[in-house]
Amino acid sequence: MASGSDRNPIIIGGLPSQVPDFDPEETQEWLDSLDAAVDERGRERARYLMLRLIERAREKRVAVPEMRSTDYVNTIPTKAEPFFPGNEEIERKILNATRWNAAVMVSRAQRPGIGVGGHIATFASSASLYDVGFNHFFRGKDEGDGGDQIFFQGHASPGIYARAFMLDRLDERQLDAFRQEKSKAPYGLSSYPHPRLMPDFWEFPTVSMGLGPLGAIFQARMNRYMEARGIADTSKSHVWAFLGDGEMDEPESLGQLTLAAREGLDNLTFVVNCNLQRLDGPVRGNGKVIQELESVFRGAGWNVIKLVWDRSWDPLLAQDRDGVLVNRMNTTPDGQYQTYATETGAYIRDHFFGDDQRLRAMVEGMTDDQILHLGRGGHDHRKIYAAYKAAHEHKGQPTVILAKTVKGWTLGPNFEGRNATHQMKKLTVADLKGFRDRLHLPISDKELESGAPPYYHPGRDSEEIQYMHDRRKGLGGYVPTRVVRAKPLALPEEKTYASVKKGSGQQSIATTMAFVRLLKDLMRDKEIGKRFVLIAPDEYRTFGMDSFFPSAKIYNPLGQQYEAVDRDLLLAYKESPTGQMLHDGISEAGCTASLIAAGSAYATHGEPLIPVYVFYSMFGFQRTGDQFWQMSDQLARGFVLGATAGRTTLTGEGLQHADGHSQLLASTNPGCVAYDPAFGYEIAHIVKDGLRRMYGPDSEDVFYYLTVYNEPIQHPAEPADVDVEGILKGIHRYRAAEEGSIPAQIIASGVAVPWAVEAQRILAADWNVKADVWSATSWNELRREAVDVERHNLLHPEEEQQVPYVTRKLSAAEGPFVAVSDWMRSVPDQISRWVPGTYQSLGADGFGFADTRGAARRFFHIDAQSIVVAVLTELAREGKVDRSVLKQAIDRYQLLDVTAADPGAAGGDA
């Protein structure tokens, strides 16, 4: 049986990189030969020669392991480090003040009567990583472009606030209002990066872990897309994502690495803060997370820079002729390194250096205190600068910097490296005194012993503050800053919508196709046509969008370097470096990240884009609901199309494709305006209003979600007296009853409206019932407006009480009311409270299954005949028909026999 070390190797295919060179002349000859091969014969020839050498080395049994991971040392050797252009002493003072203020802000937030929490250990570990970026790399927006896009690690937000305080961007009132956004308004600071709550400060919400790295990849890709299409010059923009090593366990963190490598996104840098701890324990106690991540990123095609040790290790590594120190570094697991972070210098001498005489000899001249302060690379400004500069200058690949740090660094022995440090929020007086001394801050014991600890500011005229301002001025302004420079778009003329408003005549088409026809007309518009960004997860043909291939083309930075297999077809697959369509493969998470990046371009780069994301509705809010929440957080705009919607329209696909609940999930997102239209002319008015609300003069920070179907139906032409207000607010009367004498009302949405119309016919012909049919284009918007009305009435009892729109709209309609949709009953039940009469809903509750549409609808009792029985049931309850007719109707329409139902229309995948 394999041992634990055999099953879980700490070094995977590593090669020694710190062993001294015993024959430099011979080494140089080999290197010169390689250089000559590259210079004279080209890189391809040199690559071939290297591969043959590796092959021959293996034949000779010379160990040449795969380079998936390298030794546990810094990638950039000391001799290759560039000149550090900053004043390290001043930067140290700045960082010490920032560290103090960040910790004090969180500690003060724990004062009696408040206790709102906060996190200080994450920033304590990553403070130097941020500081070097702020002082030397992060570009602001003052030059009129988008600057750099920086995804700050969510739990590090106190440090970003603390730095903004030093620069007078925030004041003490705001620091003391951390996590008290309403009770301390207008001074409240959000817990984490949150553009919706702080729209002038934060750009990217990141604390839902895993979404930051995913969003950063697609932001970098969107930057390239916008530049390729001539929409914005993003050539100077660099995307930085600050992440945690524990966060990399999230599938979203690593799931799209290959896209970044495939498209050569060298405008992207991940900085992974490897403090070796998750929220409550080690990331890889028995392994080495830096080595593991190096292997993953290398395998995905990224440039990897490891930043493991600070400069105090350099003299020791220079002595390591036998590689014994590197071997000890390689074989020590992370859990043990965390123990070293909490122990004494004597303990480290005995346990790390102690069992090998060569190692003990290296540190014989060092004191225990010197050994204790052998540090990690993520706290060394010069090492960090070297890594950032190398990443920024690297071409052809994205870069990840794996920076080793100590969680809770400088906070004292009660915090540093402790498993519980993430949850520790308050510093005792003793902790504060030790922390102050560690940071060399001029704060007296008396100030720490009386009341809340004070903030520290060195003074507006101090050299530290002037240095900070000068650095930010040289880098183009303060970050983070969110600026909206975009101008309102010139919206399409009314004639653009004319085609879809005419209906489909004798042709039956799905609402998905009706939307696609409208989209094609919109993309022809001279003003906004180029701003549409089409996004689909490998399903353009399914949704009938292959008609866009010849004109819009699919974006690929390399173009199309092959002959398409369908090149002879009119709608052949076409890729282009300037393509308008994003084809992110079978990845709803990737597509949604593209959607968010495009939908926030109006703020990020000052250029509005209009993303249109079309997908199987089952795989939208259910699969990527967290990202749709992120979209609202980021104030992104655009159109989201849940195609093949409903529980019974795609029943051949079975349970996992049968969506009967996404409208309900959409209702939970305050930034989502959700509609379930039945016909093309409804779609036209909804899209027109969406463009106005999101891109017009008084733009709103919302996005539109439309559920559209794959079932072919005949679309009526827009009536002359079309009720536009009703369509937009959520309900309008589609067809008034012309026959029958017993009044009733049927409210339906989406694909259920034709069933309601058929039920109207049957009710009149068989039961003398006069039922009007209403199209509920948005159950969600009706409820949202009604809730707002009730809230107003609750708080303004002295004013005339308002009436919800749905109540007013149905007030003249004589009930009972029966609601039906292809969704679970909870969707139409949203408005039951405000319907002025007896109300019953029908819905497709439960799991879907594979069968004909007719059988599925009969099973769920939402087909036309079931609607008839539901209306009769409510009429009987009100005494308007005899109850005996109910059993007659059930038997007549064979409601208990799914095989008796008309199978319904077949096909209609789009």
Steps between C-alpha positions, in 0.01 A plus 500: 500500500631843408609721783333835566792685347483285189129566459526871564839628381586849617720577202352391167760456230728764646854582395772644723541869435717616790790253476829688436656477154832311534608555137371838380705487179345173388155628594555813295604293198172310512303822541690663213418202280132537575513875436670437168235248399227752579675788324609309190233233451199644683297401805332202337833340420629573850184346647552187292862470617395538864237231465754262344743574785233421758417180313866396493541588869219261586656232280821542701297489822583856592209616718324782319161530671215701362517865595158516661649643816838631600692526825337677793697819444448831325463482124700822456855449633656779700745594226210553256302735724457849349586827669231599749399857408313586819605633839468187708526679833215736419294218357554302820368792707198533272425133524537496877245780533267323258532174690416675826195682367360189336524300821371784717202556270390140541574499872294817551216339306485250786430767761210433739161551341636461146679169454466484122813295446773523242819327395854621557724197446463480121617855440774459759643220286455675165572862594840511330357341187251783471740773604751427225216500250362831623842665500637368172252321273126563533391752235219743574242653267616862487639460149147448372521126443398211720831475682569162656223271616575370849307221664575549871472200728174553687624438853782751450259796463595657840851556369375670185280728710794572731716611209221718365480662845870585483437673168201697634262308276320379814481656846469369855122518493501258209751261657284494812197423282656182362222243450234751613369610164155611610538592866802719420384626159632679302838396644455124502764276342404165350648185649659394174565640152151594383432743213124513563554623855805718424462583128777764495759281670487127426488360147483122547315297767723210601410354837291215358817301472587356163319769303794741524745286302232401252395863453859616463569255217198612304566866576846463346342322205234773467776762493654324200160457335419871531835600357476251213161637404613862518263592781761608758879522527572259783864441412626660823256322728625214714274275704618405847318240709597463866393160623541262788657155485192353670281676244669302226306194615186656351429343157447846349851606603679255275229403255589746224879513522544344159298774329738763637798303372338409168435864421840616628360741757827656610294795627401285799681427826373285785661568838420207726561581865628166626476542875435125513172545689135482412244674717538253786793270431786407268454493125730201447632388836668187363596646164624822342236719344753716316644194328154369420386830352823533304427166337141597420588837350800369308290222359235752395761702310563787743826670587567418866705716737557362847575748775580279797783651705607852594855634460617371841519152349725607210835450684392155620393388153830628361682258736286201402759316289346158564138610459423386854319822591290492185421137571382590851286779355361256244405229747358705786119498479290812538360394834850497643579842350195633684640359823832671433310828456376473858812365670830644627829533318643225720221264395567575132874445552436161658224374271565657158880520502577260785515145363762564232845624588529689172182691576606573860831633374320751276336671797773461763583869477137610527314581820164343577339837430661516156375150424153597620497786249592292197195614312261422220525666161154656500616747766812621315442812289802446278413139424138596433606781269719258303212257462251769394740651250572160347128424479420836344771461237432136415350450155284231353364348821303602807707494818429370848711612795492252788603710799564333834391700805396458863133555581474768768857621431617771749184468713688315772539143631129465579413551131790402274453164334225389739217287363243728661655824379241556225226528761700716743374854475594686817843587634554513876696788655803272521457403133475867404814594688698219340358586159590868544853413603540264204393783267703773676203736526500807731189404698513518880394231747243742638329527163475124485379454856216753489208416273518392139848491345573804282559516128842618392574755231854635458367841386397634163835672452711203605741344255305174512174658388669712235674187373166321472339785309799532269497131419130499422533815290777333301284193446193686378283551807359329804384140512259350557277752323191435296419764238209503256597701193267333253250715313141385436457310176290620209223242514353331191205653318152349523530340156767265635231317694243495219584158358451301817184695586337376178478150644595180322198468271430138416848395607551349842815611678627481856537813710874432491493549124284811535765649725781400260318675213471814707866477602607478136314825426651668805850400396448675166449831682781742408522648849489201733536197274872457560452517876309174523706215643347161424579227755396135499641180656551296182134524398476768231356255249257359755358848548487580131784749529723342235353761268739746667812301409559652153464863610580527871749211513640330809778678687833321495822700542675258262230515236403182315808305400317201356240422238166464672331167441179685412670763285271425205189583700338841495522516882851364535693526825730804475757629747672837489734714713232770482204268548199623695381167641660344807508122493632394839439130455288289730544727799206691637729639770740631236217646293353675803842644582514635142151641551607684815819638345310624195209629703723716719719636217307827516671563834824303462598658169237769446361318196159332527464149368165322471555135585238247394556168673286210376502161672288201599290656774554207737871582507467868582376607840525145629862449396647851505266683737794620709643669192169665418514642851856611424364665186261706709776579749720624217220716359527319169232534233381291211253240379490147635292251301388178665421308182321164479323617816225328693445163660328335200625660179823301476372179654684275259817604683364386835529612860832682490386730220149567632504849650195586705662728755748748351239777504463441872877509549517818291247663733755483782746727316412867558700611196323262262197610297340171397240442228323194362360627167265301278528677164740691281333838542528467880870423459541808280359735764693334782832520316434858392428599860802306620729693267349824626536411867853363473654719229283810470541845658387392849667160503436254781723232646284202410513208260215336309416132516260365237385141492431386144387167369581246232138405421379629162182708516333755272576849620218754462563846366508779753142623557415859414409573862804325645536555874870590519479606864347166593766305309778684681342498845422131477142433387267592215179355366596303193160376386156593631236227494241530224272209590346357814320668786665386827801729559848378595862603450802301387847646561784330316862568415740399228428177321184449710311785333398283200374236743293768671356609164402140424345472846305819432356338187406177678344680794275702271407209273446232764410683822365845409787668683621840383868504595739784417865411441772714655867481413715533812825614346662529844370344818815627668458864405136495608599370841792740531277801431233374741755451778624856446144627527441313825824630644399856412158455656653353815724801553257770382167420667398866493511513122250359252570127478645386169368198311728247328496501122378141471205578727407807298542316172270215601253705704237512222542133412249264656658189643579234588865518388703199388871546436707259293858479376769248415660584835442366847197650672718721721565722197139612435425475872717809543202722415222306675484744793408789273256337256149639575310173512519123535838383371641162409830421332605207287865410455759237420616418852742213549765349279478503124528189284531393138175464306288686249400856582136401515559211739715714727240777515223253569712348778557839663139605421593823331367430150191664354261234629646523849455878492135442406447276802683747729272784385190284549623401846530864608162583347347210694661626818329834441170326424492612136496146359387172652775285651375201304656643186848456643502120484335521160779724373777283646354192334422680177857627457661187654716711730622196690639335186819654366478285187171668406665837453586635158881455476533860382748655259819307441844644435574866537840471664555872448 
